[in-house]
């Protein structure tokens, strides 16, 4: 087994296990911790794809900042205790069937002769592709189509912030 | 010289979006002044000015620079975009008029409502202008976020909260599925730009498992947004729970944005029609049958319009299916172009009738009564003839009765699908339309032939506020919808210069 493949499996198996534990744990705090573990492993996956910058952002923003907010909200709502979840028969079965179907779809498309095309990446572009500089050039170069969606994303975030305040604040 | 002129050209291509963003930011920044006191009367006019301004900018700019890609291929301008945007912004303006009166009478008015509306409209415009699936997705999210918030705008009303939560959760699921589809598209096409996707499809990408999965996930994601069967479960609860003005807005905006994006996506992947066309046909037929059948059983007008919306999603999907005929000879190409123009006209007729109908419900609502059920409409023709007969007209247009805009829209789509040679879809469309007439006419029956349940509002006390409201926004919206519905039903050519899609 090539080392790259070995690393992939070493990261992928615990990653999927953590994701499953996030949704099966009864304690929300435990779910949050498994989510942190999942995101850290995902950062490792990015690293193994030589995307250092994305890996760092994944740790700082998702595993760090966003998870702090998650835990904060859980503590604030005092959801520490185990919550009873009533597993209604049909809905539960449908949910499992749907997720198994999706999983089969993704695994299937990956395993069968898929139409995956080799990207334009070479060893050289891969080596510099993951740095903050390379990501920055890709995002802000007006010759590339990514500048516009990047700016639009800021409006999407503004919309989300305004919406959250409007819905959450009792008296504006 | 090259770079700055290019930037100006790019920005002028998205000028309507920039106008919407600008006015939305003005409203948000000025919110402290617009919230109470004399400034509170200005919030709605500002919102209306934003939508109208974007519409005027669109009409002024629609002579040159078509068929161009903007921002290095992220966005584009073409006649499908400009005609869809015309319908969308007109609907947005009318929705502002409805909201102005309704929010005021229900004591819900906040300046943020209008800012969110404008941002949501800009998201729908982005969906129509997207030349890249990433931009399409961002537009979809920008539009949807606003619609979730508007659905839950009546915060103290449990039904409104429920509507927002249901819409959000199912919408998030749909977005996730669509994002998976975009990811797999990147897998087969090594790009998310539509032209590259098109050439990948031409190379046979949709014959591979990953391509098939990508196409189906994209279709499912968009079908959620237009509430097509079996992805329609959210729509009745959301339509019913959301404040009536928000229902009018979200029903039209989501449908216009998603259908135009749908037309574009399916036009792009027309080369692989054998993969997705059967799915779209099945969803269209199911939507037409299920939507019309369940609508018959509804006594709540908002829920009935939700199921009728499902049926209309089915009719519009017939037009989307026509995109698959594009590469099947000259007849097929002709059918696909006819279907694009037809779908946009259909959306216009639908938006006018739907905003008009919700406008009538909004008109009848007051602080302590939210008009929703058939009983609320009982005997309206004798108690308030103008509003009553306006509602009758909107129902006739939704049913597709000749001499209304709804008939012309339906006829254009019907004609397109017949040109494409798909008799099964055409027959289903005709039969289910006939089925739909029943429940629209039941509303008419309640308005015209049933006795008014409540005594006429006395000129003193609570009843008095029903009168002067005719002068405010919702009255104007109902009037415009009425005139346009009849006008377009008799003279559809009057507007064809804005609405014809050219390729």
Interface residues (C-beta under 8 A of the other chain):
Chain A: X102 X105 X106 X108 X109 X110 X112 X113 X114 X115 X116 X117 X118 X119 X120 X142 X143 X144 X145 X146 X147 X148 X149 X152 X153 X155 X156 X158 X159 X160 X162 X163 X165 X166 X167 X170 X172
Chain B: X3 X6 X7 X10 X21 X28 X31 X35 X70 X71 X72 X73 X74 X75 X110 X112 X115 X116 X119 X120 X122 X123 X126 X131 X132 X134 X135 X138 X139 X141 X142 X145 X146 X148 X149 X152 X153 X155 X164 X180 X184 X187 X188 X189 X190 X193 X200 X205 X207 X208 X209 X210 X211 X213
